[in-house]
């Protein structure tokens, strides 16, 4: 067998009796880390400091993807209002000053004083990690957000963050600066409608690569959400170009699948639609076969994409596996599938 040889370039180390400058440089420098490790070396980050200190733990890298993820975190709350049956219209607007706003016609974030934490509920959910209404208290039966983290992280990573809530006949307003309350909750007007308007400007000291929102990136996600939530109207406006788009799909994911197969040779023109409910779990599955050699399967749970699949994907595949195994045990011939589903 051939012998593998590794060539390693070694540094020119000083000889034992060498007193040159190189030898002096080779000596280890005094350690900067203190050998003393006690309680004085332990610190605790207050409020949203941890988010600003380690943003990657909450939104991923603070690059272009992370920048737009902030919009989606706020947007998911509006979609959750739709899933709860209280929101039909969402508007996303990119402003000329580099800020962005998300408005919905949901119930509006609660503004009354929290009985335990003694602060307005809207301030609590926007400044305290793991504070929210999605921990089984009854406000939401289905939601994409589960940890009470999203919007307050956006608040922490924004140069400024403003919230306007319409409910109970009044319009309430608050301001924050880098996660800290800058203007206390106050009533600024009256309204016959309900909903929440959030406007924020990304902090350039956090998003050092870019703070510019791309309308095409936003449009792709808004379109996807409109497909997944039939009846929800989502409007995107870009004040920089004075252009906009409207997304509303009556047939939901059936239209989604038709669009995916638009430029492919489909085996059957009408997608197969399967829907079922067990207890409080709803399942929708739409598929359409085409003549390609690869399949494209997209999974979602409460409008959140599951890129790694999940039990819903595993369960969706098992019936076919079961039928093939049963056919083999019965001595029947099982043909190899050549057509692949679009979703």
C-alpha positions as CSV (number, residue, x, y, z in Angstrom):
1,X,0.0,0.0,0.0
2,X,1.3,3.5,-0.7
3,X,2.5,5.4,2.3
4,X,0.9,8.7,3.1
5,X,3.3,11.5,4.0
6,X,2.4,14.7,5.6
7,X,4.6,17.7,5.1
8,X,4.5,20.1,8.0
9,X,6.2,23.5,7.9
10,X,7.7,24.0,11.3
11,X,8.5,27.4,12.8
12,X,12.1,28.4,13.1
13,X,12.3,27.9,16.9
14,X,15.3,29.3,18.9
15,X,18.0,26.9,20.0
16,X,18.5,26.1,23.6
17,X,21.3,28.6,24.2
18,X,20.0,31.2,21.8
19,X,19.9,34.7,23.4
20,X,18.6,36.5,20.3
21,X,15.5,38.7,20.1
22,X,13.7,35.8,18.6
23,X,14.3,33.8,21.7
24,X,13.0,36.6,23.8
25,X,9.9,36.9,21.7
26,X,9.2,33.2,22.1
27,X,8.8,33.6,25.8
28,X,5.1,33.6,26.8
29,X,3.7,37.0,27.7
30,X,2.1,37.6,31.0
31,X,-1.5,36.3,31.0
32,X,-4.2,39.0,30.7
33,X,-6.8,36.7,32.3
34,X,-6.9,37.0,36.0
35,X,-6.3,33.8,37.9
36,X,-8.7,35.0,40.5
37,X,-12.2,33.7,39.7
38,X,-14.9,34.6,42.2
39,X,-18.3,36.2,42.5
40,X,-17.0,39.5,41.3
41,X,-16.4,38.0,37.9
42,X,-20.1,37.1,37.5
43,X,-22.3,39.6,35.7
44,X,-26.0,39.7,34.9
45,X,-27.4,41.4,31.9
46,X,-30.6,43.3,32.6
47,X,-33.6,43.8,30.4
48,X,-32.8,43.3,26.7
49,X,-29.0,43.8,27.1
50,X,-28.5,40.1,26.3
51,X,-30.1,40.5,22.9
52,X,-27.9,43.4,22.0
53,X,-24.8,41.6,23.3
54,X,-25.5,38.4,21.4
55,X,-28.0,39.1,18.6
56,X,-27.0,35.9,16.8
57,X,-28.7,33.8,19.5
58,X,-32.1,35.4,18.7
59,X,-32.2,36.4,15.0
60,X,-29.2,34.6,13.5
61,X,-26.4,36.6,12.0
62,X,-27.1,40.4,11.9
63,X,-26.7,40.5,8.1
64,X,-29.3,41.0,5.3
65,X,-31.1,37.8,6.3
66,X,-31.2,38.8,10.0
67,X,-32.4,42.3,9.1
68,X,-35.4,41.0,7.2
69,X,-36.0,38.3,9.9
70,X,-36.8,41.2,12.3
71,X,-39.7,42.2,10.0
72,X,-41.0,38.6,9.9
73,X,-40.9,38.4,13.7
74,X,-43.3,41.3,14.0
75,X,-45.3,40.1,11.1
76,X,-45.8,36.7,12.7
77,X,-47.8,38.3,15.5
78,X,-50.2,39.8,13.0
79,X,-50.6,36.4,11.3
80,X,-51.2,34.8,14.8
81,X,-54.1,37.3,15.2
82,X,-55.5,36.0,11.9
83,X,-55.1,32.4,13.0
84,X,-57.1,33.4,16.1
85,X,-59.8,34.8,13.9
86,X,-59.4,38.5,14.5
87,X,-57.3,39.9,11.6
88,X,-58.1,40.2,7.9
89,X,-55.7,42.8,6.7
90,X,-52.0,43.4,7.2
91,X,-50.0,46.3,5.7
92,X,-46.2,46.4,5.5
93,X,-44.6,49.7,4.4
94,X,-41.0,50.6,3.8
95,X,-40.3,54.3,4.5
96,X,-37.9,56.6,2.9
97,X,-36.0,57.2,6.2
98,X,-35.0,53.5,6.3
99,X,-37.6,52.5,8.8
100,X,-40.4,50.0,8.3
101,X,-43.9,49.6,9.7
102,X,-46.3,46.7,10.1
103,X,-50.0,47.4,10.7
104,X,-52.8,44.9,11.3
105,X,-56.5,45.1,12.2
106,X,-56.4,42.5,15.0
107,X,-57.4,43.0,18.6
108,X,-54.5,45.2,19.4
109,X,-51.9,44.5,22.1
110,X,-53.4,44.8,25.6
111,X,-52.6,48.1,27.2
112,X,-54.1,47.7,30.7
113,X,-51.9,47.4,33.8
114,X,-50.6,43.9,34.4
115,X,-51.7,42.8,37.9
116,X,-48.4,41.0,38.7
117,X,-45.7,43.1,37.0
118,X,-47.4,46.5,37.6
119,X,-46.8,47.9,34.1
120,X,-48.9,48.2,30.9
121,X,-49.1,44.9,29.1
122,X,-47.8,46.4,25.9
123,X,-44.7,47.6,27.7
124,X,-44.2,44.2,29.3
125,X,-44.4,42.2,26.1
126,X,-42.0,44.6,24.3
127,X,-39.3,44.9,26.9
128,X,-39.2,41.6,28.8
129,X,-38.0,38.3,27.3
130,X,-40.5,35.4,27.5
131,X,-43.4,37.7,28.3
132,X,-46.5,37.1,26.0
133,X,-49.9,35.7,25.5
134,X,-49.0,32.4,23.9
135,X,-48.2,30.2,26.8
136,X,-51.6,28.6,27.1
137,X,-53.5,31.4,28.8
138,X,-56.3,31.2,26.3
139,X,-55.5,34.2,24.1
140,X,-54.2,32.1,21.3
141,X,-55.1,28.5,20.4
142,X,-52.7,28.4,17.4
143,X,-49.6,30.6,16.9
144,X,-46.3,30.7,15.2
145,X,-44.6,32.4,18.1
146,X,-44.2,30.2,21.2
147,X,-41.4,31.7,23.3
148,X,-42.3,35.3,23.9
149,X,-39.1,36.5,22.3
150,X,-39.7,37.9,18.8
151,X,-41.0,41.5,18.9
152,X,-38.9,42.5,22.0
153,X,-35.8,41.3,20.2
154,X,-36.7,43.6,17.3
155,X,-37.2,46.3,19.8
156,X,-33.7,45.7,21.3
157,X,-32.0,45.7,17.9
158,X,-33.7,48.9,16.7
159,X,-32.4,52.4,16.9
160,X,-35.9,53.4,17.8
161,X,-39.2,51.5,18.0
162,X,-42.7,52.9,18.1
163,X,-46.0,51.1,18.8
164,X,-49.5,52.4,18.3
165,X,-52.4,50.4,19.6
166,X,-56.1,51.0,18.7
167,X,-58.6,49.4,21.1
168,X,-61.3,50.2,23.5
169,X,-62.1,53.3,21.5
170,X,-58.7,54.9,22.1
171,X,-55.3,55.1,20.3
172,X,-52.4,54.4,22.6
173,X,-48.8,55.2,21.9
174,X,-45.3,54.3,23.2
175,X,-41.7,54.8,22.1
176,X,-38.5,52.8,22.8
177,X,-34.8,53.4,22.1
178,X,-32.7,50.3,21.7
179,X,-35.0,48.3,23.9
180,X,-35.5,50.9,26.6
181,X,-38.7,52.8,27.2
182,X,-38.3,56.3,25.9
183,X,-41.9,57.5,26.1
184,X,-44.4,56.1,28.5
185,X,-47.8,54.8,27.3
186,X,-50.3,57.6,26.6
187,X,-53.5,58.1,24.8
188,X,-53.1,60.2,21.6
189,X,-56.5,59.9,20.0
190,X,-59.7,58.0,19.5
191,X,-60.6,55.2,17.1
192,X,-63.6,53.1,16.1
193,X,-61.3,50.3,14.9
194,X,-58.8,47.9,16.5
195,X,-55.3,46.9,15.6
196,X,-51.6,47.4,16.1
197,X,-49.1,49.5,14.2
198,X,-45.4,48.9,14.9
199,X,-42.7,51.1,13.3
200,X,-38.9,50.6,13.8
201,X,-35.6,51.6,12.4
202,X,-32.7,49.0,12.6
203,X,-29.7,49.9,14.6
204,X,-26.7,50.5,12.3
205,X,-24.3,49.5,15.1
206,X,-25.9,46.0,15.2
207,X,-26.6,45.6,11.5
208,X,-23.3,46.8,10.2
209,X,-23.5,45.1,6.8
210,X,-26.8,46.6,5.7
211,X,-29.9,48.3,7.1
212,X,-31.6,48.6,3.7
213,X,-34.8,46.6,3.4
214,X,-35.3,44.7,0.1
215,X,-38.9,44.7,-1.2
216,X,-38.4,41.5,-3.2
217,X,-37.2,39.6,-0.1
218,X,-40.2,40.9,1.8
219,X,-42.6,40.1,-1.1
220,X,-41.6,36.5,-1.2
221,X,-42.4,35.9,2.4
222,X,-45.6,38.0,2.3
223,X,-46.8,36.0,-0.7
224,X,-46.1,32.8,1.1
225,X,-48.0,33.9,4.1
226,X,-51.0,34.9,2.0
227,X,-51.0,31.4,0.3
228,X,-50.9,29.7,3.7
229,X,-53.7,31.8,5.2
230,X,-56.5,32.0,2.7
231,X,-58.6,35.1,3.2
232,X,-55.8,37.2,4.8
233,X,-55.0,40.2,2.7
234,X,-51.4,41.4,2.9
235,X,-50.3,44.7,1.2
236,X,-46.6,45.7,0.7
237,X,-45.8,49.4,0.0
238,X,-42.4,50.8,-0.8
239,X,-42.4,54.5,-0.4
240,X,-38.9,54.8,-1.9
241,X,-40.2,53.7,-5.3
242,X,-43.9,54.4,-4.8
243,X,-44.6,50.8,-5.8
244,X,-46.7,48.2,-4.0
245,X,-48.1,44.7,-4.2
246,X,-51.2,43.0,-2.9
247,X,-51.4,39.4,-1.8
248,X,-54.8,37.7,-1.3
249,X,-55.5,34.1,-2.3
250,X,-58.9,32.6,-1.8
251,X,-57.9,29.0,-2.5
252,X,-54.8,29.2,-0.3
253,X,-52.2,26.4,-0.6
254,X,-54.0,24.9,-3.7
255,X,-53.1,28.1,-5.5
256,X,-49.6,27.8,-4.0
257,X,-49.1,24.4,-5.5
258,X,-50.5,25.5,-8.9
259,X,-48.0,28.3,-8.9
260,X,-45.1,25.9,-8.1
261,X,-46.1,23.6,-11.0
262,X,-46.8,26.5,-13.4
263,X,-43.6,26.0,-15.5
264,X,-43.6,22.2,-15.2
265,X,-45.3,19.4,-17.1
266,X,-48.0,18.3,-14.6
267,X,-49.6,14.9,-14.7
268,X,-53.0,16.2,-13.7
269,X,-54.1,19.8,-14.0
270,X,-56.0,20.0,-10.7
271,X,-54.0,19.5,-7.5
272,X,-55.2,16.8,-5.0
273,X,-56.5,18.5,-1.8
274,X,-56.6,16.6,1.4
275,X,-57.9,18.1,4.7
276,X,-58.6,16.5,8.1
277,X,-59.1,17.5,11.7
278,X,-58.5,15.5,14.9
279,X,-59.4,17.2,18.1
280,X,-57.8,20.6,17.8
281,X,-55.3,19.6,15.1
282,X,-56.0,20.7,11.5
283,X,-54.0,19.2,8.6
284,X,-54.0,20.4,5.0
285,X,-52.1,18.5,2.3
286,X,-52.1,19.5,-1.3
287,X,-50.0,17.7,-4.0
288,X,-49.7,17.7,-7.7
289,X,-47.5,15.2,-9.7
290,X,-45.3,16.2,-12.5
291,X,-42.8,14.5,-14.9
292,X,-39.6,15.7,-13.2
293,X,-37.2,13.3,-11.4
294,X,-37.0,15.2,-8.1
295,X,-39.7,16.1,-5.7
296,X,-40.3,19.4,-3.9
297,X,-41.9,19.1,-0.5
298,X,-42.6,22.2,1.6
299,X,-43.7,21.8,5.2
300,X,-45.3,24.4,7.5
301,X,-46.7,24.6,11.0
302,X,-48.8,27.6,12.0
303,X,-47.5,29.4,8.9
304,X,-43.8,28.8,10.0
305,X,-41.7,27.0,7.4
306,X,-40.2,23.7,8.7
307,X,-37.2,23.2,6.4
308,X,-36.1,20.0,8.2
309,X,-39.6,18.4,7.9
310,X,-41.2,17.0,11.0
311,X,-43.8,14.5,12.2
312,X,-46.4,15.9,9.8
313,X,-44.1,15.1,6.9
314,X,-43.2,11.7,8.3
315,X,-46.9,10.9,8.8
316,X,-47.7,12.0,5.3
317,X,-45.2,9.7,3.8
318,X,-45.9,6.6,5.9
319,X,-49.3,5.6,4.4
320,X,-47.6,5.0,1.0
321,X,-44.8,3.0,2.6
322,X,-47.5,0.9,4.5
323,X,-49.4,0.2,1.3
324,X,-46.2,-0.9,-0.5
325,X,-45.1,-3.2,2.3
326,X,-48.6,-4.8,2.4
327,X,-48.6,-5.3,-1.3
328,X,-45.3,-7.1,-1.2
329,X,-46.5,-9.4,1.5
330,X,-49.5,-10.2,-0.6
331,X,-47.3,-11.1,-3.5
332,X,-48.3,-8.1,-5.6
333,X,-45.9,-6.3,-7.9
334,X,-45.1,-2.8,-6.8
335,X,-44.2,-0.4,-9.6
336,X,-41.4,2.2,-9.0
337,X,-42.7,5.7,-8.8
338,X,-41.5,8.0,-11.6
339,X,-43.8,11.0,-11.1
340,X,-43.0,13.3,-8.2
341,X,-45.3,15.5,-6.3
342,X,-44.8,19.3,-6.4
343,X,-45.7,19.7,-2.7
